[in-house]
Amino acid sequence: MIILRRYKKWLLRFVFYVIFGMAILGVLFYLFPLSGKRLNDYFSSMLSDSMDAKVEAKGVRLYLSRGLATINKIAIAPPDEEHQEILLRNIKITFPPKKIRSLDAGAIREIRLNCPMHIPLIWSNGRLDIDKRFDHLLGILSKLSAIKGDKRPASIPRIGVTLDAIPLYTASKKGKISGRPILSLRPIQLWFYDEPGMNTRMTMKGTIRTEVVGEMEGFMVFSPDKKPQRFVALFSHILMGNYTFPMKGIQMDVKNLRIESDTAISNRYLIFDSILDTDAVSLRLPGIAGAFREPSLRVETHGILDFVLGRLKLDPASIVIGDSFLNIRSETALHQDMPFNLTLEQTPISRLILERIKGLFLPPRMDMAIQRESLSLVLNAEGSLKNLQEIKIEGRVPFKNIAIRHQDFPLPLTELSGVFQINNTNASFTDVRGKFGDGNFQVSGKISGAPDISQPKSAELLWGADLSVGDIDLMLGHAGLPEELEISGWINTTGTLEMALPQNGVPASCKTFHALAEIRDCSFIHPILPEPLFISTGKMDMRPQLMELREVQGRLANASFKIDGLLTGEPRFWAQPNASLAVEGKGDIETVIPFLPDRLRLAALEGALKGRARGSINLKGPLLNPFEMIPSGEIALDDFSFNPGLSPKPIRLEEGAAVFQFAPGYLNLETLKAKYADMPFQLNGKMAGGKYTARLDGFFDLGKLLDVFPALKEDFSASGTIELGLEATFASANLRKAFYQMMQPDETRYGFRGEIQARGAGFAYVDMPAALKNINGTFLFTKHGLSFDNIKLDCGQSLNGIGSGKIDFNSVPPVVDFNVRLPKFFLEEWTLGWVSTKPNRRFITMQDIDFTSPTIEVRGDIMSDELVYQRLEGTDFHGKFLYNFFPHAPNKFIFEKASVNAYGGSLSGTGSLLFPTGPFTYGVKGEVKDLSLQPAITALRNEDEKFTGILTGTASLAGVARNPDTIRGEAEFDVRESRLIGNMIMEGLGKALNSTMFNDISFTRIQGEMKIRDGGAHFKDVHFTSPLMNLNASGSVDFNEQTDIICYLIFSRNTFMSFPILRQIRDVLETLGKYIFKYHITGTLKKPHIQAVPLSGDELIKRLPGF
């Protein structure tokens, strides 16, 4: 028992020390690893066997207690010189400590390693490959994940690989890489899990670097037979731009991208279903403002990989954007150049995609209304993944029920339907139909490019349309047209257009253009038009350099027209169009009045131009400058009337037609026969070069002319008829232009000539006291003047005159010079009847008349066999006068010479008459020679005058006619052989002397002077000489025959002694030798009052020497 206890105690001690020792060893092996060359060689040998490659391990440390081996560096030698050594660092290998004695590759539970290298991936010719310098790395990892143990194949449950960087490059066809990488994963951690009872899977986590830095993580699940079953990856942010896409300007921004894929693998096929989701994606394309942005995007794919045939087929696949599903079908051969085909379909295109299309591709201010079923898409692509530059693309987009409207235009394009197609070299739209306002249109076109559609070279367009002219006008905003103009009607057009698009600085050009258009039922309404202007039909054939008009027919009110012709121009007919038009028309003249040049239009309106016309006109010249166009053709007036504007009586066409023929520099008016106020005339005209010649012939009733010209009737009276023949010429360098533009021509040279045949014509100006009547004869005229010879006329009461003369238009003022011979001239009516009917005239005085310019000057020479003035008569009258006509001042009539034989003697004189309003003013000087007083005074006073004698004398008088108080003047007279019988003054003196000798007394001489003023005649020392006595008289007699006269009577002795009443003073008077008496005569000439006046001594003495 004691021995048992002793062994028991020893055994406890032994166990204790063993446990304690093992604990000490465990601590030592935990803290202090095993290392050394032999250990390095061991691991190098083990890894070389597992990887079938030469592997050198350095820095191996083995922690027995931990079940951990660390390796500082592993270098895997390349298989050949083209490959690069693979370097791994900081490797950790975990294994169960209890299997330390049987340590081999199959005992490893976990490996962690770092690869401090950049392992490039290269995208070249449509294929992704690892850089050929490192392509042996895939085999190494594959062998590492399925290493062999000592007794059986084994899989390492967990392998963790940290790669420093995996950059992705693009390379040329020769495999050369350049520039920065498209994207890179740096760093990235990969974990491979192959634990018993679980599917093999791989996880990954790291950073993805594009043009931004984002996070990425994911995993992949493998089947028990190591085939991939599921793959999931998440990328926080990817931004790809110019370095990612070969075309400059493309940028794609993706956030929170999630990729899921399930696979099934058989001996022949790999079948997979994949889903790609993103929270936000935006795509910016070159040449398009703005970016294509979506808040979410989903791509679903079902694919089959045929290992035997080497083909990858995607069917179906779809891209989901909101409510949009874009279906995809594709097939790719995984050998040689990897040919493929791809089909994209969407029927219909979703509303969301439609809104994106509108936002991306519509110009500013353009609106589009699209229904979900409006569009569908089919896109086919064929090519090789190794040569994406030569992919063949064909796309087709049928569309319907689309409306487009620009905000600046009032009308949209609606009900658009058609097909848009695109391929590598051209884009086309076929049978595009739609509505524009009330009209319809159909368009097809194509844009072609070389070498592809991205470089367009030419464009083709074919169209057909039936449109409302009013809609077109509304769309163009009434451009260039009056606001009041309203347009309606229809135009049908078809055509083709082919253009070369701009290339390398060469502008676009039109290769071919041909359009046909037909207008119908067009109307134009404007206030200036009397009625709407209608164009019923018309055709236009348009090419780049010309437009042909054919049978453009229309009407305006009662006028119809037809237009044919051409518009031409370089480089296009619409740039600077030259017209060659043929216009035919007929209808009412009033219809075209609104379209005449301003001056001609006003004249036509004021003259109430009416009638009908017909004609054909050819027009050639610049369409945009109508006044430079050259017209030719013929216009005929079948019926017309025109009021010249001075009267309500119109000119009317009498018979036939007035035909105007014209051509460049030529205008001819065939005989126009018309009537004016029932007075016939005819007109001919011709313009050739710069000269126009016209001929007017007609018969005119002067009385009717005044009736139709009320303005003339106020100032003139006329009667009788005249026959007019007038030929006029006008010449000017720009006569044709002046004619068409109704403007004053430059440097006009004109001339005219003709004759007026007067037949019983009568004429008088309103201020004339008498009229010229019964004028018969011929008047010849030119532009220089008018002349007449031996015309017959009556001058008031002076009948049967013969006149000749001329009017000089070249003098300033114009001069009328004529002479008239009359059998008997009644002068009074031509002197006392002048009055003015213009009471508002401005008058001037006689002194101012010489400083005012007259508007006409008349020189006359009148001769008559007999002259009558009131009751005075004479013979052999000759008067020469000058008459100046002032339209706004008194007119002056000057007698340069007047002479007449009368009453046994002669009278002559000069003078002037001034004709203001009312009686005329006169100033005359005259001379009387050997005039027999008795018949002259008898005729003047209309009484039997008993005073006889022969008068010689002179006189100068001035005054206002019919106002004796205004007469001023003086006279000298000498009367011979006079006899006074029954003179009341003489008889009164006889009664004072108680003698009858004064009742019949004769004087051998009566001499004296007188002045006329203050309404009477004032005289002094008028001497009466007779054999019986002498009489000396001084005093005055006014025009009312009131007298105030002092007279002295001086008698001889014998005569004195015969006075019985004076005999008692005989002795006194005898001593003086003379017998003198003084009397004061007052009263009137017919009832004088005579009073004796005593003689003073001084007076007596003064008188005596005079006897």
Secondary structure, DSSP 8 states (H G I E B T S, - for coil): -HHHHHHHHHHHHHHHHHHHHHHHHHHHHHHS-EESHHHHHHHHHHHHHHHTS-EEEEEEEEETTTTEEEEEEEEE--SSTTS--EEEEEEEEE--GGGSTT-SGGG--EEEEEEEEE--EEEETTEEEE-TTSTTHHHHHHHHTT-B-SSSB---SEEEEEEEEEEEEEB-TT--B-SS-SEEEEEEEEEEE--TTS--EEEEEEEEESSSEEEEEEEEEE-TTS-EEEEEEEEEEEEE-TTTSSSTT-EEEEEEEEEEEEEEE-SSEEEEEEEEEEEEEEEE-TT-SS-EEES-EEEEEEEEEETTTTEEEEEEEEEEETTEEEEEEEEEE-STT-EEEEEEEESS--HHHHHHHHHHHS-TTEEEEE-GGGB-EEEEEEEETTEEEEEEEEEEEEEEEEEEEETTSS--EEEEEEEEEEESSEEEEEEEEEEETTEEEEEEEEEEESSSTTSEEEEEEEEEEEEEHHHHHHHTTTTTS-TT-EEEEEEEEEEEEEEE--BTTB--EEEEEEEEEEEEEEEEE-TTSSS-EEEEEEEEEEETTEEEEEEEEEEETTEEEEEEEEEE-SS-TTTS-EEEEEEEEEEEGGGGGGGS-HHHHHHHHHTT-EEEEEEEEEEEEETT-GGG-EEEEEEEEEEEEE--SSSS--EEEEES-EEEEEETTEEEEEEEEEEETTEEEEEEEEEETTEEEEEEEEEEEHHHHHHH-HHHHTTEEEEEEEEEEEEEEEE-TTHHHHHHHT---SS-EEEEEEEEEEEEEEEEETT-SS-EEEEEEEEEEETTEEEEEEEEEEETTEEEEEEEEEEESSSSS-EEEEEEEEEEEE-GGGTS----S-TT-----GGGGGGS--SEEEEEEEEEEEEEETTEEEEEEEEEEEEEE-TTS-EEEEEEEEEEEETTEEEEEEEEEEE-SSS-EEEEEEEEEEEEHHHHHHHHHTS----EEEEEEEEEEEEETTEEEEEEEEEEEEEEEEEEES-HHHHHHHHHTT-SGGGEEEEEEEEEEEEEETTEEEEEEEEEE-SSEEEEEEEEEETT-EEEEEEEEEE-HHHHHT-GGGGGGHHHHHHHT-EEEEEEEEEESSSEEEEE----HHHHHHHGGG-
